[in-house]
Amino acid sequence: MKTSIQLKMIQTIAKVGKINKLWYLRGPALKTAIAKKQSKLARPSKKLRESCVVTSHQVESFDVYEISPKSDTTNLIIYLAGGGFVLPISSLHWDFIQLLVEETHSKAIVPLYPLAPAYHVDTVMQYLTTIYKNALKDQQPETITIMGDSAGGNIALTFSDYLQTLDLPQPKQIIAISPVVDLNLTNPDIASIEEKDYIVGTPALKEIGEWYRGTHTLQSPIISPLFGDFTHTAPCIIFSSTGDLTNPDTRLFAEKNTENTTYYEYPSYPHIFPLYPIPEGEDARRKIISHLKTKNKPS
């Protein structure tokens, strides 16, 4: 497939603007850059507020947004925005969430989950457990999709695994876009891809993993879902690209969990490519929307 003008523009902007610079920082410089980024939280746009019903409230002192279509709906998406466990939700996420709500007539709950370095995984899991319990008061589990991109995809997968330790039902499905499935980031196949990846990099992610893991090891399934047991979790639907440094580990996850995973792999597209308004992401977006519309759990 010929590279679209839109993707070429993203590539140029990313490379000239050094969009992945943050992911090569370490130590105090990394924490300073993260603090600056965390002060710039994107809110739902005017366009989103005009198209959908937008409300917000707090759960355990963290914001939760509810985005509802203007027509009645029975389906729910719990969307976990990525950002390397440290960056807040962006306008790109809000635009994507709007697309999902409009195309599937689903309601979306968007928890602005606690971010590292101030918080670690145990706080995130506790927060999401409360969110999920609240959702189950109004929804049957088979109507709920937990979905996320990048770090949000990691959290969606680990939360599904974590649910097995609780007396709570699994949701209909987990959809993960470019998830980080192993925070060790030691797969030798990553290096050659990282040289060309203009969106993310491993140096900062390795340090962030140390903050995020809290008292757990990086091999713990609550941190790295590659080491989890997904035999009896909700079905996992994963989207990845060979141009994304998370791809080698994501492919291993799919190979390890073939019976419970539907895996879509695309050639040489950037990290979280379905979220970008590019033709290259259209096939993945259509598949995501189809999975969200399907009423039964994937087999």
NORQUI-V351023 format. One record per helix or strand. SS is the DSSP state (2 for helix, 1 for strand). FROM is the first residue (numbers start at 1). LEN is the number of residues. Records with the same first field share a line. If there is no record, write none. Layout:
SS = FROM-LEN  FROM-LEN
//
This chain:
2 = 5-12  21-4  27-12  46-6  91-14  121-18  141-3  151-13  190-5  202-11  225-3  247-10  258-3  273-3  279-15
1 = 53-7  62-7  76-5  107-5  144-6  173-5  235-7  261-6
//
